[in-house]
Amino acid sequence: MSSVLEGILYGFSSLMFVGTIWIITYKRRIHNVNWPAVVVATLLFLLSTAHMVVGIIRIEDGLVKQHDTYPGGPASFFADVAQEMFVVKDAIIIIQTLLGDGMVIYRCYVVWQTVWIIIIPCIMWCGIAVFGILGVCRFSQASNGSIFANQTGHMVATFMALTLATNLLSSGLLAYRIWMSECKVSGIRATKGKTPLLRVLIDAAILYSAALFSSIICFALSNNGLNVMADL
């Protein structure tokens, strides 16, 4: 199920990637192109592609190559977090998370034009990196094969909580600054006059936060839906 949904969303993300690059670079001189955005968008798309490929390889290993040889069958294979392909998938997710959150923090800095406003988000971003790396190392050395094991589970929970908090804080600071700038330029006006960019930022933040919150709920309930949300 998770691979099917991931494939569908990957198709949409491919179209969005092409559209993003076109919007950023269309009729612009090289020195006017927002190269950090181009680089991050390209890296995220490549990582999504790699995640999709690794997922297909893992499915082939569990359902075909090791269907009759793995102890416990395919169910035990896909539940084992120490599997090499599972560790690789999680490493890709962590890199994607760091890139995405890092880009939001960078936008905060560009909009606010002060380092002080991003100190807390940067500290939280470093926490995400630390717990992400520790989590991957823990997965690779796991003996009981469960993502909900005590030490492993604590790292996963901390990673998701920090990611959610960083996204909410950075997106909130960014949206607030844009809203204040709009009010200064145009004066206080009705909601109808708000810039579309602010709405896009808020919608994106809500969507991402909803996905993270759903993952946290699945984790709290020890539900395998966590794996589905991770693939999305």
Contacts in CASP RR format, 6 or more apart in sequence:
PFRMAT RR
TARGET T0000
AUTHOR 0000-0000-0000
METHOD contacts of the structure
MODEL  1
MSSVLEGILYGFSSLMFVGTIWIITYKRRIHNVNWPAVVVATLLFLLSTA
HMVVGIIRIEDGLVKQHDTYPGGPASFFADVAQEMFVVKDAIIIIQTLLG
DGMVIYRCYVVWQTVWIIIIPCIMWCGIAVFGILGVCRFSQASNGSIFAN
QTGHMVATFMALTLATNLLSSGLLAYRIWMSECKVSGIRATKGKTPLLRV
LIDAAILYSAALFSSIICFALSNNGLNVMADL
1 228 0 8 1.000
2 225 0 8 1.000
2 227 0 8 1.000
2 228 0 8 1.000
2 230 0 8 1.000
2 231 0 8 1.000
2 232 0 8 1.000
3 55 0 8 1.000
3 56 0 8 1.000
3 59 0 8 1.000
3 231 0 8 1.000
5 228 0 8 1.000
5 231 0 8 1.000
5 232 0 8 1.000
6 51 0 8 1.000
6 52 0 8 1.000
6 55 0 8 1.000
6 231 0 8 1.000
6 232 0 8 1.000
7 52 0 8 1.000
9 232 0 8 1.000
10 48 0 8 1.000
10 49 0 8 1.000
10 52 0 8 1.000
13 45 0 8 1.000
13 48 0 8 1.000
14 45 0 8 1.000
17 41 0 8 1.000
17 42 0 8 1.000
17 44 0 8 1.000
17 45 0 8 1.000
20 37 0 8 1.000
20 41 0 8 1.000
21 38 0 8 1.000
21 41 0 8 1.000
21 42 0 8 1.000
24 33 0 8 1.000
24 34 0 8 1.000
24 37 0 8 1.000
24 38 0 8 1.000
24 41 0 8 1.000
25 33 0 8 1.000
25 38 0 8 1.000
36 103 0 8 1.000
36 106 0 8 1.000
37 103 0 8 1.000
40 99 0 8 1.000
40 100 0 8 1.000
40 103 0 8 1.000
43 99 0 8 1.000
44 96 0 8 1.000
44 99 0 8 1.000
44 100 0 8 1.000
47 92 0 8 1.000
47 95 0 8 1.000
47 96 0 8 1.000
47 99 0 8 1.000
48 96 0 8 1.000
50 92 0 8 1.000
51 89 0 8 1.000
51 92 0 8 1.000
51 93 0 8 1.000
51 96 0 8 1.000
51 231 0 8 1.000
54 85 0 8 1.000
54 88 0 8 1.000
54 89 0 8 1.000
54 92 0 8 1.000
55 85 0 8 1.000
55 89 0 8 1.000
55 231 0 8 1.000
57 85 0 8 1.000
58 78 0 8 1.000
58 83 0 8 1.000
58 85 0 8 1.000
58 86 0 8 1.000
58 89 0 8 1.000
61 77 0 8 1.000
61 83 0 8 1.000
61 85 0 8 1.000
62 70 0 8 1.000
62 73 0 8 1.000
62 74 0 8 1.000
62 77 0 8 1.000
62 78 0 8 1.000
63 74 0 8 1.000
66 73 0 8 1.000
66 77 0 8 1.000
67 73 0 8 1.000
67 74 0 8 1.000
70 76 0 8 1.000
70 77 0 8 1.000
77 83 0 8 1.000
78 227 0 8 1.000
79 145 0 8 1.000
79 146 0 8 1.000
79 224 0 8 1.000
80 86 0 8 1.000
80 142 0 8 1.000
80 145 0 8 1.000
81 87 0 8 1.000
81 90 0 8 1.000
81 139 0 8 1.000
81 142 0 8 1.000
81 145 0 8 1.000
81 146 0 8 1.000
81 147 0 8 1.000
81 152 0 8 1.000
82 139 0 8 1.000
82 140 0 8 1.000
82 141 0 8 1.000
82 142 0 8 1.000
82 143 0 8 1.000
82 145 0 8 1.000
86 139 0 8 1.000
87 136 0 8 1.000
87 139 0 8 1.000
87 140 0 8 1.000
89 230 0 8 1.000
89 231 0 8 1.000
90 135 0 8 1.000
90 136 0 8 1.000
90 139 0 8 1.000
90 230 0 8 1.000
91 136 0 8 1.000
93 230 0 8 1.000
94 128 0 8 1.000
94 129 0 8 1.000
94 132 0 8 1.000
94 133 0 8 1.000
94 136 0 8 1.000
94 159 0 8 1.000
97 128 0 8 1.000
97 163 0 8 1.000
98 125 0 8 1.000
98 128 0 8 1.000
98 129 0 8 1.000
101 121 0 8 1.000
101 125 0 8 1.000
101 128 0 8 1.000
101 163 0 8 1.000
101 166 0 8 1.000
101 167 0 8 1.000
101 170 0 8 1.000
102 125 0 8 1.000
104 121 0 8 1.000
104 166 0 8 1.000
104 167 0 8 1.000
104 170 0 8 1.000
104 171 0 8 1.000
104 174 0 8 1.000
105 118 0 8 1.000
105 121 0 8 1.000
105 122 0 8 1.000
105 125 0 8 1.000
105 166 0 8 1.000
105 170 0 8 1.000
107 170 0 8 1.000
107 174 0 8 1.000
108 117 0 8 1.000
108 118 0 8 1.000
108 121 0 8 1.000
108 170 0 8 1.000
108 173 0 8 1.000
108 174 0 8 1.000
108 177 0 8 1.000
109 115 0 8 1.000
109 117 0 8 1.000
109 118 0 8 1.000
111 174 0 8 1.000
111 177 0 8 1.000
111 178 0 8 1.000
111 181 0 8 1.000
112 118 0 8 1.000
112 173 0 8 1.000
112 177 0 8 1.000
117 173 0 8 1.000
118 170 0 8 1.000
120 169 0 8 1.000
121 166 0 8 1.000
121 169 0 8 1.000
121 170 0 8 1.000
121 173 0 8 1.000
124 162 0 8 1.000
124 165 0 8 1.000
124 166 0 8 1.000
124 169 0 8 1.000
125 166 0 8 1.000
127 162 0 8 1.000
128 159 0 8 1.000
128 162 0 8 1.000
128 163 0 8 1.000
128 166 0 8 1.000
131 155 0 8 1.000
131 158 0 8 1.000
131 159 0 8 1.000
131 162 0 8 1.000
132 155 0 8 1.000
132 159 0 8 1.000
134 155 0 8 1.000
135 152 0 8 1.000
135 155 0 8 1.000
135 156 0 8 1.000
135 159 0 8 1.000
138 151 0 8 1.000
138 152 0 8 1.000
138 155 0 8 1.000
139 147 0 8 1.000
139 152 0 8 1.000
142 149 0 8 1.000
142 152 0 8 1.000
146 152 0 8 1.000
147 153 0 8 1.000
147 156 0 8 1.000
147 226 0 8 1.000
147 227 0 8 1.000
148 219 0 8 1.000
148 222 0 8 1.000
153 219 0 8 1.000
156 219 0 8 1.000
157 216 0 8 1.000
157 219 0 8 1.000
160 212 0 8 1.000
160 215 0 8 1.000
160 216 0 8 1.000
160 219 0 8 1.000
161 216 0 8 1.000
163 212 0 8 1.000
164 209 0 8 1.000
164 212 0 8 1.000
164 213 0 8 1.000
164 216 0 8 1.000
167 205 0 8 1.000
167 208 0 8 1.000
167 209 0 8 1.000
167 212 0 8 1.000
168 205 0 8 1.000
168 209 0 8 1.000
171 201 0 8 1.000
171 202 0 8 1.000
171 204 0 8 1.000
171 205 0 8 1.000
171 209 0 8 1.000
172 205 0 8 1.000
174 201 0 8 1.000
175 198 0 8 1.000
175 201 0 8 1.000
175 202 0 8 1.000
175 205 0 8 1.000
178 195 0 8 1.000
178 197 0 8 1.000
178 198 0 8 1.000
178 201 0 8 1.000
179 194 0 8 1.000
179 198 0 8 1.000
182 194 0 8 1.000
182 195 0 8 1.000
182 198 0 8 1.000
183 189 0 8 1.000
186 193 0 8 1.000
211 229 0 8 1.000
211 232 0 8 1.000
214 229 0 8 1.000
215 226 0 8 1.000
215 229 0 8 1.000
215 230 0 8 1.000
217 223 0 8 1.000
218 224 0 8 1.000
218 225 0 8 1.000
218 226 0 8 1.000
218 228 0 8 1.000
218 229 0 8 1.000
219 226 0 8 1.000
END
